[in-house]
Amino acid sequence: MNVNEAIKIALNGEAILFLGAGFSIGGTNKMKKSIPTATELSLQMCKELHISESNNLPIVSDRFISDHNIGLGISRMIDFLKSRLICTQVSDEQLTIVKLPWIRIYTTNYDNIVEIASKVSKIYRESITATTEKPKIENLSGAIIHMNGSIQTVTEKNFFNDFKITNESYLRDGFLESPWGDLFVHDINNSKAIIFIGYSMRYDLDLQKVMHNKIRDKSIFIDRANLDENQEYLLNKWGTLEKIETTGFANKIISLQRTHIAKEKKQVLQGVEEILITNYRNTSVSANDVLNMLIYGKYDKYSIRANTNFFIKREDYLERVKENIETHQICIIHSNFGNGKTIFLDYLASQLVEENNVYILNDAVHIQDDLRIISQSKSSSNLLLIDDYDMYMTVFKELSYGIPDNVKIIATCRSSISDILLDTLTNKYNISLNSIGIVNIEVLTDKDREYLVKLLNKYNFWGKYATYSNNNKKKLINHKYKNRMNCVLFMLLDSNVINDKIKIIMSDLNDFTAKTYLLAHFICDVCSFKLRGYEVAQLADINFSDVERLPISRETREIFQRSSEDIETRSSVFAQYITYKTLDYNTILYVLKKMFHRALTLNKERYHLLVKKIISRSTLTEIFGGRKYFSEEEEEKNFEEREKIFYTFYDDVQNANPDTKYNPFFWLQFAITALNLNRHSDAKIYFDNAYSYAKQLEDFDCFQLDTHYARYLLYEILNVDSSFNFEKLSHAHNLLMNNSNAEIRLKFVLRQVGVYYEICKKYAEEFSNKQQKHFIEYIKEVIEKFRQYFNSIADGKKHKNQFFFAVEKSVRNSYKEFRKLFEIFQFTICKDIKILDNQYNQLVSRKDNVKFIL
């Protein structure tokens, strides 16, 4: 890019400006003298202190404040700086440059030249420093951002945090670590041109950290003619150098302004789609449309409002969401894979659009600008809907600096990762738990079942259950299909018609390229990773042109949808069902490993998120067929085979890159897998790796690691050790009782305690009196954890905003096993147990009730 092209882009309002010390030349200060450069300022300080001349501004500034022999203190320092850096008059060249419609202006200068030039030009611009709170800024367009602090806002109180001039201040975190660091990176990546004036990159390490070739191609450096060779080399390395100084650049602007017709600049949402009530239309719905929605996940979101008879409206959950957004700024909706989070979000949009401004997030790259535009609408509340929010954590990082009062977030995620994500929001991004409401849509309500039965009746989708009465159909959904939508979809998929289609599809997919592409696309779908067809092919290391040439039969088109630029799977649930039917684990493993290594080789930032998701056991479980289709017998039969596949995968990728090798979460997943396969010595090594790497991370919460390591120790006591080790039992117990799992998350702890009974039964005769007393105390502590867990579920039922409203099966089984200890120690803990049993029985179905034994 040449300088004339860059100026035209700036005249259109599509460029950013970076200013260094060279731009300040020509400005006049309160003393009627020129604004000094950094070197000149250092020399003037030396003169004030009566010390030898030095151009080392950070050291001289330190001495000016703190040198006990000559230092004058911080108050004198601020007065000294203000007299020299507060601008009273600007040059014509500075006015010409500043009055352009810049996206934003970044400056390392302390002076207020840009502010004065903006006022003279009658342009209002916000002035920002690294410590400015984001919610206090109403308009980011054209804002002036002082990367090293501003002379206008410096005080004794904020000097050391806000003003980067002393040696000590340069040792602190740079601008990239400030609340405005993301905006800085966003701007240099997304603006069409970047113009640097008098900007030395020699010491500006923040900028050099984020520069790359794409930025180099759009960067113009304006500087003086007599640059030294090293400086000239550095600037040419990162862009196009124009040695025309500020005057020459201003003259070029004036020349081009005579003939250039600027584009009209509008504030436009870039990564967010506004949902308007006028978008919705009245269209007829056929039985095939309903089947497409149920099986393939294909539907027109703008027909939802007028046609509510082709999907389950889930009105109970709609009301819960409404209640939550009345009292919270964030509402999290969660369920597991295939339970309708996406269509529920579209249904929400259709219902909430009447009284709110509704937006759906498609891309978070421009989220800072988009949030500013959204929050400017003051007439009604603004709702931003985010599907699979774990893919867009940058949004919540941005919100951690303050959520605008008139913006509320409704976001979905999978239940399997919901508690981990909540922990990230509250601990990493400092979002108050009180500002978050939670709605679990996993289970079909009574009203949902009514809708579903009517829907399947209307379109005759019951198949072999067609002759059942409506009551028996409801019971079928409730018992056999566990009140889960994904399990009901299994019923539809398991029909003879669908199975016949799958046989044809699989014969079509004998071609290795087609099979690889299908599995790669499916893996991306499971990870909620939306990629174009050519990107999927690139990750799978196949040629997209080969995929485009594939002959696709009428049946195969039911899972592949071809467009001019993509071939995508219609339904990840259908793709997962095919995986379940074929159980071709080795081919899935081959494609998975290929994608993992390719994602690292291609080294695109967003592909690294895919890598992080793939190493999660919950993700791997969904990729390898999930659990919802298997009966308990099938699940038990396939469990070991699937765990062996997981182990092979982790073993293959463990040294792939730092995302695995130095990641405690990876080693935890590997350790759990080894433990599940009874590879005890392997598990110990991987747990040790996890703890070792966790210690190197600041503020790493080991709650998951501690819970599973306790399970490992308990397993070792029961199945490996040749003699009883009470100290090991105490260690395991303390790991469970003293980690940060609380309320609903106590389920992770309570899953492990059923084994206490087996350990007691095996080693009770070896307990000393002292150990028995300790063990009884351990039992009481576990009872208290059960009580807290049951209370949280009861509270969730009451307020309808918790993660789950039922005691999950693994905890029910653990409780039944653990309570056998009550019969052994009943006289010691009788009262506690009776209360706990009653509490438990009120939360579970009658068939799971326990009977208190005196």
VENZIQUI-V445943 format. One record per backbone hydrogen bond with DSSP energy under -0.5 kcal/mol. NH is the residue of the N-H (numbers start at 0). CO is the residue of the C=O. If there is no record, write none. Layout:
nh: (NH & NH)
co: (CO & CO)
This chain:
nh: (5 & 6 & 7 & 8 & 9 & 10 & 11 & 12 & 13 & 15 & 16 & 17 & 18 & 19 & 21 & 22 & 22 & 23 & 23 & 24 & 26 & 27 & 28 & 29 & 30 & 31 & 34 & 40 & 41 & 42 & 43 & 44 & 45 & 46 & 47 & 48 & 49 & 50 & 56 & 59 & 60 & 61 & 62 & 63 & 64 & 65 & 66 & 70 & 71 & 72 & 76 & 77 & 78 & 79 & 80 & 81 & 82 & 83 & 83 & 84 & 85 & 86 & 87 & 88 & 94 & 95 & 96 & 97 & 98 & 99 & 101 & 102 & 104 & 105 & 106 & 107 & 111 & 115 & 116 & 117 & 118 & 119 & 120 & 121 & 122 & 124 & 127 & 129 & 131 & 134 & 135 & 136 & 137 & 141 & 142 & 143 & 144 & 144 & 145 & 145 & 146 & 146 & 147 & 148 & 150 & 152 & 153 & 158 & 160 & 161 & 162 & 162 & 163 & 163 & 164 & 166 & 169 & 170 & 170 & 171 & 171 & 176 & 177 & 178 & 180 & 183 & 184 & 185 & 186 & 187 & 188 & 189 & 190 & 191 & 192 & 193 & 194 & 195 & 195 & 196 & 197 & 199 & 200 & 204 & 207 & 208 & 209 & 209 & 210 & 214 & 215 & 216 & 217 & 218 & 219 & 220 & 221 & 221 & 222 & 222 & 226 & 231 & 232 & 233 & 234 & 235 & 236 & 237 & 237 & 238 & 239 & 240 & 241 & 242 & 243 & 244 & 247 & 248 & 249 & 250 & 251 & 252 & 253 & 254 & 255 & 256 & 257 & 257 & 258 & 259 & 261 & 264 & 265 & 267 & 272 & 273 & 274 & 275 & 278 & 279 & 280 & 282 & 289 & 290 & 291 & 292 & 293 & 294 & 295 & 295 & 296 & 296 & 297 & 298 & 300 & 302 & 303 & 306 & 307 & 312 & 317 & 318 & 319 & 320 & 321 & 322 & 323 & 324 & 325 & 326 & 327 & 328 & 329 & 330 & 331 & 332 & 332 & 333 & 334 & 338 & 343 & 344 & 345 & 346 & 347 & 348 & 349 & 350 & 351 & 352 & 354 & 355 & 356 & 357 & 357 & 358 & 359 & 360 & 361 & 362 & 366 & 369 & 370 & 371 & 372 & 373 & 374 & 375 & 375 & 376 & 377 & 381 & 382 & 382 & 383 & 383 & 384 & 384 & 385 & 388 & 390 & 391 & 392 & 394 & 395 & 396 & 397 & 398 & 399 & 400 & 401 & 403 & 406 & 407 & 408 & 409 & 410 & 411 & 412 & 414 & 416 & 417 & 417 & 418 & 420 & 421 & 422 & 423 & 424 & 425 & 426 & 427 & 427 & 428 & 430 & 431 & 434 & 435 & 436 & 437 & 438 & 440 & 440 & 441 & 443 & 448 & 449 & 450 & 451 & 452 & 453 & 454 & 455 & 456 & 457 & 458 & 459 & 460 & 464 & 465 & 467 & 472 & 473 & 474 & 475 & 476 & 477 & 478 & 479 & 480 & 481 & 482 & 483 & 487 & 488 & 489 & 490 & 491 & 492 & 493 & 494 & 498 & 499 & 500 & 501 & 502 & 503 & 504 & 505 & 506 & 507 & 508 & 509 & 510 & 514 & 515 & 516 & 517 & 518 & 519 & 520 & 521 & 522 & 523 & 524 & 525 & 526 & 527 & 528 & 529 & 530 & 535 & 536 & 537 & 538 & 539 & 540 & 540 & 541 & 545 & 546 & 547 & 548 & 549 & 552 & 556 & 557 & 558 & 559 & 560 & 561 & 562 & 567 & 569 & 574 & 575 & 576 & 577 & 578 & 579 & 580 & 581 & 582 & 584 & 587 & 588 & 589 & 590 & 591 & 592 & 593 & 594 & 595 & 596 & 597 & 598 & 599 & 600 & 601 & 602 & 603 & 606 & 607 & 607 & 608 & 608 & 609 & 610 & 611 & 612 & 613 & 614 & 615 & 619 & 620 & 621 & 622 & 623 & 624 & 625 & 629 & 634 & 635 & 636 & 637 & 638 & 639 & 641 & 642 & 643 & 644 & 645 & 646 & 647 & 648 & 649 & 650 & 651 & 652 & 653 & 655 & 659 & 660 & 661 & 662 & 663 & 666 & 667 & 668 & 669 & 670 & 671 & 672 & 673 & 674 & 675 & 676 & 677 & 678 & 679 & 682 & 683 & 684 & 685 & 686 & 687 & 688 & 689 & 690 & 691 & 692 & 693 & 694 & 695 & 695 & 696 & 699 & 701 & 705 & 706 & 707 & 708 & 709 & 710 & 711 & 712 & 713 & 714 & 715 & 716 & 717 & 718 & 719 & 720 & 725 & 728 & 729 & 730 & 731 & 732 & 733 & 734 & 735 & 736 & 737 & 738 & 744 & 745 & 746 & 747 & 748 & 749 & 750 & 751 & 752 & 754 & 755 & 756 & 757 & 758 & 759 & 760 & 761 & 762 & 763 & 765 & 766 & 766 & 771 & 772 & 773 & 774 & 775 & 776 & 777 & 778 & 779 & 780 & 781 & 782 & 783 & 784 & 785 & 786 & 787 & 788 & 789 & 790 & 791 & 792 & 793 & 794 & 795 & 796 & 797 & 798 & 799 & 806 & 807 & 810 & 811 & 812 & 813 & 814 & 815 & 816 & 817 & 818 & 819 & 820 & 821 & 822 & 822 & 823 & 824 & 827 & 828 & 829 & 832 & 833 & 834 & 835 & 836 & 837 & 838 & 839 & 840 & 841 & 842 & 842 & 843 & 847 & 848 & 851 & 853)
co: (1 & 2 & 3 & 4 & 5 & 6 & 7 & 9 & 8 & 192 & 103 & 194 & 105 & 196 & 197 & 19 & 196 & 19 & 20 & 21 & 23 & 88 & 32 & 85 & 82 & 28 & 26 & 36 & 37 & 38 & 39 & 40 & 41 & 42 & 43 & 44 & 45 & 45 & 54 & 55 & 56 & 57 & 58 & 59 & 60 & 61 & 62 & 66 & 63 & 63 & 72 & 73 & 74 & 75 & 76 & 77 & 78 & 79 & 80 & 80 & 81 & 84 & 27 & 27 & 90 & 91 & 92 & 93 & 94 & 96 & 99 & 14 & 142 & 16 & 144 & 18 & 84 & 111 & 112 & 113 & 114 & 115 & 116 & 118 & 117 & 122 & 143 & 145 & 128 & 400 & 132 & 133 & 135 & 102 & 139 & 125 & 104 & 142 & 127 & 143 & 106 & 144 & 106 & 145 & 109 & 149 & 149 & 154 & 157 & 157 & 157 & 158 & 147 & 161 & 162 & 57 & 165 & 166 & 167 & 167 & 168 & 173 & 174 & 129 & 177 & 179 & 180 & 181 & 182 & 183 & 184 & 185 & 186 & 13 & 13 & 217 & 15 & 193 & 219 & 17 & 221 & 197 & 198 & 202 & 203 & 204 & 205 & 206 & 206 & 211 & 211 & 212 & 214 & 215 & 193 & 239 & 195 & 219 & 220 & 241 & 224 & 227 & 228 & 229 & 230 & 231 & 232 & 233 & 234 & 234 & 218 & 238 & 220 & 240 & 241 & 222 & 243 & 244 & 245 & 246 & 247 & 248 & 249 & 250 & 251 & 252 & 253 & 254 & 255 & 255 & 259 & 262 & 263 & 265 & 359 & 271 & 357 & 273 & 275 & 276 & 301 & 280 & 285 & 286 & 287 & 288 & 289 & 290 & 290 & 291 & 291 & 292 & 291 & 296 & 298 & 299 & 300 & 302 & 305 & 310 & 313 & 314 & 315 & 316 & 317 & 318 & 319 & 320 & 321 & 322 & 323 & 434 & 434 & 408 & 436 & 330 & 410 & 438 & 412 & 335 & 339 & 340 & 341 & 342 & 343 & 344 & 345 & 346 & 347 & 348 & 351 & 351 & 380 & 274 & 355 & 382 & 272 & 384 & 270 & 270 & 363 & 365 & 366 & 367 & 368 & 369 & 370 & 371 & 372 & 373 & 375 & 405 & 356 & 380 & 381 & 407 & 358 & 382 & 409 & 411 & 387 & 388 & 389 & 391 & 391 & 392 & 393 & 394 & 395 & 397 & 398 & 401 & 403 & 381 & 328 & 383 & 330 & 385 & 332 & 334 & 413 & 413 & 414 & 414 & 416 & 417 & 418 & 419 & 420 & 421 & 422 & 422 & 423 & 423 & 424 & 429 & 431 & 432 & 329 & 800 & 331 & 333 & 438 & 333 & 482 & 444 & 445 & 446 & 447 & 448 & 449 & 450 & 451 & 452 & 453 & 454 & 456 & 455 & 461 & 462 & 464 & 468 & 469 & 470 & 471 & 472 & 473 & 474 & 475 & 475 & 478 & 476 & 480 & 483 & 484 & 485 & 486 & 487 & 488 & 489 & 491 & 494 & 495 & 496 & 497 & 498 & 499 & 500 & 501 & 502 & 503 & 504 & 506 & 507 & 510 & 511 & 512 & 513 & 514 & 515 & 516 & 517 & 518 & 519 & 520 & 521 & 522 & 524 & 523 & 527 & 528 & 531 & 532 & 533 & 534 & 535 & 536 & 537 & 536 & 542 & 542 & 543 & 544 & 546 & 550 & 552 & 554 & 555 & 555 & 567 & 559 & 565 & 560 & 558 & 570 & 571 & 572 & 573 & 574 & 575 & 576 & 577 & 578 & 582 & 583 & 584 & 585 & 586 & 587 & 588 & 589 & 590 & 591 & 592 & 593 & 594 & 595 & 596 & 597 & 598 & 598 & 603 & 603 & 604 & 604 & 605 & 605 & 606 & 607 & 608 & 609 & 610 & 612 & 615 & 616 & 617 & 618 & 619 & 621 & 620 & 626 & 630 & 631 & 632 & 633 & 634 & 635 & 637 & 638 & 639 & 640 & 641 & 642 & 643 & 644 & 645 & 646 & 647 & 648 & 649 & 652 & 656 & 656 & 657 & 659 & 661 & 662 & 663 & 664 & 665 & 666 & 667 & 668 & 669 & 670 & 671 & 672 & 674 & 673 & 677 & 678 & 679 & 680 & 681 & 682 & 683 & 684 & 685 & 686 & 687 & 688 & 689 & 690 & 691 & 692 & 693 & 696 & 699 & 701 & 702 & 703 & 704 & 705 & 706 & 707 & 708 & 709 & 710 & 711 & 712 & 713 & 714 & 715 & 715 & 723 & 724 & 725 & 726 & 727 & 728 & 729 & 730 & 731 & 732 & 733 & 735 & 741 & 742 & 743 & 744 & 744 & 745 & 746 & 748 & 749 & 751 & 752 & 753 & 753 & 754 & 755 & 756 & 757 & 758 & 759 & 762 & 762 & 763 & 767 & 768 & 769 & 770 & 771 & 772 & 773 & 774 & 775 & 776 & 777 & 778 & 779 & 780 & 781 & 782 & 783 & 784 & 785 & 786 & 787 & 788 & 789 & 790 & 791 & 792 & 793 & 794 & 795 & 842 & 805 & 807 & 807 & 808 & 809 & 810 & 811 & 812 & 813 & 814 & 816 & 817 & 818 & 818 & 819 & 819 & 820 & 824 & 824 & 825 & 828 & 829 & 830 & 831 & 832 & 833 & 834 & 835 & 836 & 837 & 838 & 839 & 839 & 844 & 845 & 849 & 851)
